[in-house]
Amino acid sequence: MKIWKTLFLICLTVSITMPVYSAINGTVEKKGTGDYNQVIDSKSGNPIGSADVALPSKGWQTKTDSEGKFNLGAKIDAPTIMSVQKEGYKPFSLTVDGNSTSKPIVIGIEKTNPHDIIIDKDMYHIGDDNYSENSANASEFRIKAIGPFYTKNFPFKTLAANEDAYLIIGSVIGIDTKMARDMGQSKVTTAYASAPQIFFNGNMIAELNLNGDNQQIKIPRNIIKQNANNQITIKTGKNLFQMAYIDYDDIELMNLFIETRSKNLLSEEQ
């Protein structure tokens, strides 16, 4: 049997506009060998069995076998979000298309840190269900909009003095900003929208200008309520060329969690 060995490295330069913080780059590595897809532990390299793999917009899901292998049983014509979930691991999602799934892939997922906070693993459609077929990833929209914003309360215990907290957005599609259009993500030629805004406890901490995976936003320590409930809100953008009424940009996102990182580790990496 002929063996194909491929190595995909997707370096996503995340365009995140923050009031006082610079953008952070997120990377997702995929590599495939043989004629199967596989989920592994990103640190040990061991296969992960019984992991849930899904394409939520297509209503398709499966589980990995004892060797972490799985087959994609759905046709992918346009960029769509693939989700991988396993108890004890951080929720993982990746935007895939026909090209990226034409060869086998191996997806590495990370074990959760005891201090990590899983906010939400589900997919949400934010907007008004009024969008152009040329909108970024419009062909993959399948779920009904919950409205122009998403909000959720969650408990936050403590943040050690030597740690920073980051909000991670696993995947987002549908953003129709000018930058998304200029980058070829949106095919809408006659208009564009303002960027979705991210709020933490009522304070705007970022704007999202591009679609993509693993978007990471540093949360200012002074706005975190320790040992109390906190709130995350994501507001979608608006069509900047529609004056007769408010036309919200329709986006879909999945996997929200907070990751804590040691400042010492970050300084060593730099």
N, C-alpha and C positions, 0 to 999 in steps of 0.2 A: 504494500500500500504506500502510495506517495504521501509523504509528510510535508505539510506546509508549516513553516515557522514564521510567525509575524510578531512584530512588536509595535504597538501603537502607543505613542505618548502624546496625550492631548494636553497642551499647556494653555489653559484658559486665563487670559489676562482679563480679570474681572473689572469691569468699569463701574466702580462704586464711588459716587460723589458724596463725601461726608462734610459736614460743617467745619470740622477742625482736624479730621483724620485722613491720612492718605489711603489710596486703594491698596488692597492686598491681593496677591496672586494666588489662585487655587490651581492645583494640578491633579489630574486623574490619569492613572496609568492602566493600560489594558494590554495584555499580551496573550496570544493564543498559540497552541501547539496541537496538532492532530485535527480531528474532525468533530470536536465537541466543545461546548462552552463549559466553564467551570467557575465556581466560587471558592475562594481560599481565604485563610487567615492571612492578613497582609504582613504580619510580623513573622509567624512561623512558617508560612507557606503550606500549611496542612489544609487539606480539603475540608469544606464545611458541608455536612449533610443536613437535609431537612430545612434548608434555608428557603424562604418564600421569595420567588422571583415573579414579578408582575409587570404588565403593561396596562396600567389603570385605565387609560383612555380607550383601550380596545376591549376591556373586560376580560383580559387573558391573564392567567396565573398558573404557576406550577411550583413544584418543590424540587430541590436538588436531591440526587441520590446519595448513597453512602460515600461516594467519591467526589461529591460536590458538583457533579455534572448535571447539565440540563440542556434541553433542546428548545429553541424558539419556535413555538407553534402558531405564530401569527405573522401575517405579511406586514412589513413596515415600508411604507412608501414615502413618508415625510418624517421629519424629526419628531420624536415622541419620547416620553419619559419612561425609563425602565427603573423599577424599584427592586431593591434587594434588602430583605429584613430577616434578622435572626436574633432570638433572645440572647441578651448579653453582648450584642454588638451594636455599634452606632448605625442608625438608619442610613442607607446609601441609595442614591439615585443618580442616574446618568442619562443624558439626552442622546438617543441613538437614532440612526437612520439606515437606509438600505445599504449604504456604503460601509458603515462601521460594523454592521452585522453580517456582511457578506463573507467574512472569515471568522473562525472561532475566536472567542475572547475569554480571558481569565480576569475575573474581577476580585480584587482584594478588599476585604472589609476589616475594620478595626474594632477591637473590643472596647467597650465603654469604660471610661474612667469613672470611679465612684462619685466624682463631683460633677460629671456631665448631667445636663438636664434635658430630657427628651420632651419637647413641647408638643409636637404633633407629627404623626407619621402619614397622615392622610393627604390626598390630593384635593385642592380647592380651586375653583374657577371664580375669580374676582372680576367684576365688571357688570355689564347690563345686558349681556347676550345680544348686543347689537354690534356686529363687526363685519368687516369686509373679508371676502374670500382670499384677498391678498395680504391680510394681516399675518404677522409672523406666526407660523404653526397653526393657523386657523383650521386647517383640514383635520387636525388632531383633537380639536375641542369636542368633548363628548358629554361632559357633565354640566349641569345647570349652574348659572352664576348664583353666588350667595349674596351678591350686592357689591357695592364699590369698595368695600374694605373687609379685612379679616382681623379679628381681635381675639386674644385669649389671655386669661389670667393663669399664673402658675407660681408655685412656691420657689423661693430661692433661699437656700440655707445660709451658708457663709462663703466668703471669698477670702482666701488666705492673702496675707500682705504681699507675698512673693508671687502671686498669680494674677493673670489678666483673664477676662471673660470675653468670648467671641460668640456672636450669633452666626450660626451656619444655616444657609438656605440651600437645601440639597439640589434642587433644580427649579428653574423658572422658564416658561416659554410664553410667547404672545406679546412681548413688549414691543411697542411700535414707536419708540422715540426716534428723533432725527439721527442719533448715533447708530441705532439698530438698523435704520434704513440705509445709512451710508455704508454700514458693514455688510449689507446684503441679507440681513436677517429678516427684514420686512420688505414686502414687495409693493406696499402702498406708496404710490408716487405723488399723489395730490395733497397729502396731509401727513402730519405726524403728531404724536402725543407727548404730554409732559411725562416725566419719569415717575414710576411708582416710588412712594416714600415709606421709609421704615421708621416707626416710632417705638421708643422704649420708655415706659412710664410717662407718656405724653411728650417726650423729647425726641425730635427728629434726629436720628443718628446716621441716616444714609439715604441716598437715592440710587435706584437701579436703572442704568441706561442700556444695558445689554442683557440678552437672554443667555443662559448658561448654567453650569453646574458648580456646586461647591463654593458659592459666594459667601465670603467671610467678612464680618463686620465687627470691629472691636467696640465693646460696650464701655463707655466712660464709667469708671468706678463710682464717681460721685452721684450717679443717677440710679444705681442699683440699691434696692431696699433689701438688706440682708435680714434673714430670719423673718421674712414677710412675703406676702403675695406681690408679684410684679406683673406687668402687662406688656404684651407685644401687640402692635397694630401695624398692618400693612395696607396702605391706601393705593389703589391703582391710579394711573394717570388719566388725563383728559385730552380729548382731541382738541388741539390748539387752533384748529381752523373751523370749528363748528360754533357759531355764535347764537344760533336760534334756540338751542337747548344744550344741556350738558350731555356730552357723548363720552362715556367712560371707556377707557382702553380695556379690552378683555385679555386677562392673563391667567395662566394656570401655574401653580407652584406646589411643591411637595417636600416634605421632610424639613422640619424646623427643630433645631436643638441648640443648646448652649454648651460650648466646650471651654474648659478652663486649661490654661497653659502656664507653666512656670516661667517667670520672667528670666530666670537664670538660663533656662534651656533656650529661650528665644535669643538671648544675647550671645550664647555660644554659637547658635546657627548663623548669626549675622557676622 
